[in-house]
Amino acid sequence: MPCASVRKAWQGIQMREQPALPSEQDALASGTSGGVSADVLSDVLRSVRLTGAVYFDFELSSPWVAEAPPSREIAPIVMPGAQRVIEYHLIARGSCWGHAVGEAPIRLEEGDLIIFPQGDPHVLSSAPGMRTSPVMSMFVRKKTALPIVYDVGGGGPERARIVCCFLGCDERPFNPLLSALPHTIHLSAAGNDATSGWLATLLHIAVRESGSARVGRDNILARMSELMFVEAVRRYLETLSPAQTGWLAGLRDPVVGQALAALHGEPAADWTVESLARAVAVSRSVLADRFAELIGQPPMHYLALWRMQLASRLLLEGAPVAQVASQVGYESEAAFSRAFKKLVGDAPASWRCANAARAAIPLHPSSVDGS
């Protein structure tokens, strides 16, 4: 799609009011982030164009083994237009083993979910230690509705059913969630931290819809895939130890979580470290130290990167560069253009032209005719 044909519609960034915040003593003593003014995780997921699909439905008989290549190798096939593709698998019936290549196999039982957020090559098999070569032709999109159904294996007595999902999202200019996730997330259907409640309901609906022939099934499954991933991330967040660092750990921290909420709630505000510290009722040094410790960068650098992510979405939606500059907190188009080129690598107009074709491709593979 040529740059001149980028559509002109654009949407402003909605501002949200902040509630009164606790004192520094209360904030430091609290075990939670309290009255968060913005749902930061949802804010990030909206901005990075999260789109899912339930892609495969496998009926398996022992012995069997399936190996997936790095997700970057199949992303252009399964989700054209996605910068990053995440794979995850639901054990709908029976049991199996799964692991990222190079890691120890994990026993997976019925109801378990295993996710590979960093796009690692991985293996699912009826017994530990089995390997094979990825079959790239399996990933080619058929003309039939998703999911693609396979009945494979050696015909043995041990049977399993696995529903495989793909999730596409943007990773550039800035997606803080991706780097905060591990190589493998395993959510077990047993124990106190079981995949229960809301997630169990989602899993049940996904399995039921996957086996149906109802109109609109692939679209329903796409939305279910997104919801399951978001719930899985929330469940993973709950399991983090107090010593954990990273963006997700920052969301849960009483000081850093409030700071992130403030920045995401009003990204165009004239923030400084001092004003942000006042907003979360702690000293400048406490905020700076804790933010850098958990997030890995100073608060104002994080804000600059997040503004570039917001700006990239507005640019792709056709907003004029001057208007984008104002919407993300810059007093002039020139100042915004300098910051964008420094942090993203291209001038705003050049970046928009280079990425317009990718943005025009629907991430939802139900609209892709991959014969």
N, C-alpha and C positions, 0 to 999 in steps of 0.2 A: 504494500500500500504506500503510495508516495506521500511525502510529508504534507503536501498541500491538501490532501484529502482527510487529514486528521479532523475528526468531528469537533465542533466548536463548543459543545455543551461541557460544562464543568460544574463542579460542586464545591462550595466553600467548606472550610473545616468548622465543624460545630464546636462551640465553646460550652464548657460545663462549669457550673458554679461549684466552688469548694466549700465544704462545711468547716466549722470551727475545728481547729486542730489542738491536740493536747500539749501540755507543757513539755519541756525537754525531759524532766524527770519522769513524767508519765510515759513519754514515748520510749525512753530507754528501758523502762521497767516492763513495758508491755510485751507480751509474747506474740502479738499479732499486729498487723498494720492498721487496724481500727477503721475509722470512717474514711475509706478510700473514695476520692472524688471522681475517679475515672477507672473503669475496668481496663487496666493496661493490657492484659493478655488479649482481650477482645479487640482492643484498639489496634494492636499489632496484627492480629489475624485478619482484620478487615483490610488493612493497608497492603498486605502482601498477597492479596488475591488468592486466598485459600480455596481450592476446588478439589473435590474428591470423586472417586468412582469405585464401585465394586466391580472388579475386572474379571476375576476367575472364580469358578465354583468347581472344586475338584472332588470327585468320588474316587477313593483310593483303596487298593487292596495290597496287602503285603506280598513280597517286598517291593518297596517303591522309594524313589529318591528324586527330588527336584532341586535344581540349583539355579539361582538368579544371578545375573551379572551385576556389576556396579550400576546403580540406577541411572547414572549419566549416559550409559550406553543405550538404554531403552527409553529414556525420557522423550526423545523426538517421535517415537513410535506410539507410545501409550498416551502421552499428553503433550502434543505439539504446543509450543508457546510457553510451557512451564520452564522456569529456570532451575528449579529443583523438584525432584520427584521422590517422595517418601513411600516406602512399601510397608504394609503390615498385614498380618494374617490372623484370622479367627479360627480356632479349632472348634468347629461346629459339632463334631461327633467323633468319638474315639480318642486316640492319643497319638503322639509322634514325638520327634526330636527336632529341634531347630537351633541354629546358631549362625552368627556372622563368621565368615571364613577366617580362620586363625584363632577363633575363640572356642571355649569348651561347649559341647552340646548341652542344651537345656531340655529337660523333660517337659513336654507340653500336654496338658490334659484338656478334656472337653470343657469349653467355656473360657479357656485361656486366650490371651491376646499377646502377640509378639510383634514389636515394631522395630524398624531399622532406620532411625531418623537421619543418619549421616550417609545413607545411600550405599552402605557396604554390600559387597556380594555376600550371599547367604545361602544356607542349605536347609531344607526340610526333608525329613526321611523317616522311614518306619523303624529304623534302628540307628543307634549312634555310630558315627565313623564312616557312614556311606557318603560317597562323592560321585559326581557325574559332571558332564559338560553342559553349560546352559544351552537350551534349544531356543535360538532367537526367533525362529518362525512362530513359536507359540504366542509371542507378544504382538504379532501383527493383527491390527484391528479388523475384525470380520464385519460383514454388512448386517449381521444379525444384532439384535439388542444385547447389551451387556446384562449379566456377566457371560463370559465365554465358558462353556461347560465342557469338562473333560472327565472321562472315566478311564483311569490308567492304573497300572500296577501289575503284580505277578499273579493275581487271582487267589492269593492266600486267604486264610480265615480272618486275619486282623484287618479290619476295615476302618477307614477314617473319612471324614469330610472336612475340607478346609476351604474357607472363603477368603480370597485374597483381594486386598484393597490397595489402590494407589491414590496418593494425595499430591497435587501439584501446588506450588507456590512460588512467589518471587523471593530471590535471595539477595538481590541488589536493587538499589544502593545499600540498604541496611535492613537486615532482619535479625534482631537480637535473639529471637527464640531459637533459631537453628543451632547456633554455636553453644547454646545452653543445654541442649539435649545430648544424651549419651549415645554411644554406638548402638546399644540394644536396650529396649525397654520390654520387660516381661511382666504382664499383669496376670496374676494367678486367680483362678476361680475358686480357690480353697483358702481357708484361713481367715483371720480377722481383717486382712487387707484385700479381701476377695474382690473380684470384678463383679460387684453386686449392685443392687439399687438401680440407679438411672443407667449406668453403663450396661448392666445385665439386660435391662429392657431394650436398649438399643441393639445389643447383640442378637437378642431373640427376634426382633423385628427384621434385622438385616438378613438373618438366616431364612426366615419365613418368606420375605420378598424375593430373595435370591432364587428360591425354588418355585416361584409362582410364574404365571404367564399373564399377569394383569397389565392393563394398559398403563403406561407411564412408569413401569417398574424400574428402568435404569435411572430415571431422574430421581425417584424416591431413594434408590440405593446410593446415588451420588451424595444426596444430602445426609443420609445416614452415615456414610463414610466420613464426612466432615465432622459430624457430631460425635462419632466414636473417637476420632482423633483428639478433638478438643477435650472430651471427658477423660481420655487416657492421659493427656498432659496434665490435667488437673489432679488426677489420681497420683501421677508421678511426683508432682509438686508436693503432695502431702507426705510422701515418703522420704523427702530430703532430710538429711541429718542437720543439726544445728551448725556443724562445722563446714557445711557445703558452701561453696562460693559460686558465683555466676549470676546471670540475669534472673533466672527463676528463683534462686535463693534471695535475690534482691527484692523480688515482689513480696516475699513473705517477711522481710525484715521490717521492724516497726518504724525505723527512720528512712531507710532507702525506699521502702515500699511507698511511703507517703511522698517522698521526693519524686519518684517515678510517676505517681498519680498526678501530682501537680504539673509536671512537665507535659505529660500526655493530655491533661485536661485543658491546658492553655499553652500549646506549643508556640504560638505567635507572641506571647507576652515577652516583655523586656526583662527576661530573667538574668540575674547574676547569682553567684554563689551566696552572697549575703542575703539577697531577697528570698532565695529558695530556702536557706537555713531558717529565716524568720517564718516562712510559711509552714515549716514542719516543726517549729519550736525547739530547735537545737542550735548549738553554736556553729559557726562557720567551720571550725576545725573538725568538729565531730562529723558533720555532714560530709566534708571533703574526704576525710579518712575512710569513713564507712562506705561511702559510695565507690571510691576507688578500690577498696578491698574486695567488695562483692561484685561490682560490675566490671572492674578492670580498666576503667577510664574515668577522667574527671566528669562531673555533672554537665558542664557546658559543652564538652566535646560530644557527650552522648546526645545532648539536645541538638547540636548542629547536625549530627548524623540522622537523627529522627526527622528533623525538618527536611533533609534531603529526600528521605523516603516519602514523606507527604508530598513534597514538591514533584517527585517523579510521577506519582499517581495523577496529580492535577495536570501536569504537562501532557501525559498520555490521553487525558480526557479532553484536551484541546484548549485549556486555559491559556490566555496570553501570558508571556513571561513576566511582564510587569505586575499583573494581577497575582500570579503565583508568588512573586517576591513579597507582596504585601500580606498575602494569606499565611505565609509561614514565618513572618516576623522580621522582614528586612525593610529598611527605610527606602532603599532605592533598588532599581533593577540592576544597576552596575554592581552594587555590593553583593546582591544575591548571586549574580552570574559568576563573580569571582569565587565565592564560597562553593558554589555548585561544581565549578570546574576543578577546584582544589580537592574536594572530597570525593567527587564521582569520577573525574577524569575527562569530562567533556563539557563544553558549554551547553546550557539548557536546550537551546534550539537544536543543536547537533545531536544531543542525546535523544531528544524526542523523535527526530527523523530516523535515527538508527534503530529505535525500538518500537516504532509505530506498527510495523508489520507483525512483530511478535505479539503486541498487545491486542491486535485485531483478531488473533486466533482464539476461539473459545477454548478454555481449558477443559471443559466438560467433553469427554471423548464420545458421548452419544451423538454429538453433532459432527463428528469426523467420519468421513467415508474412506476407510482404509482397506480397500479391497485387496 
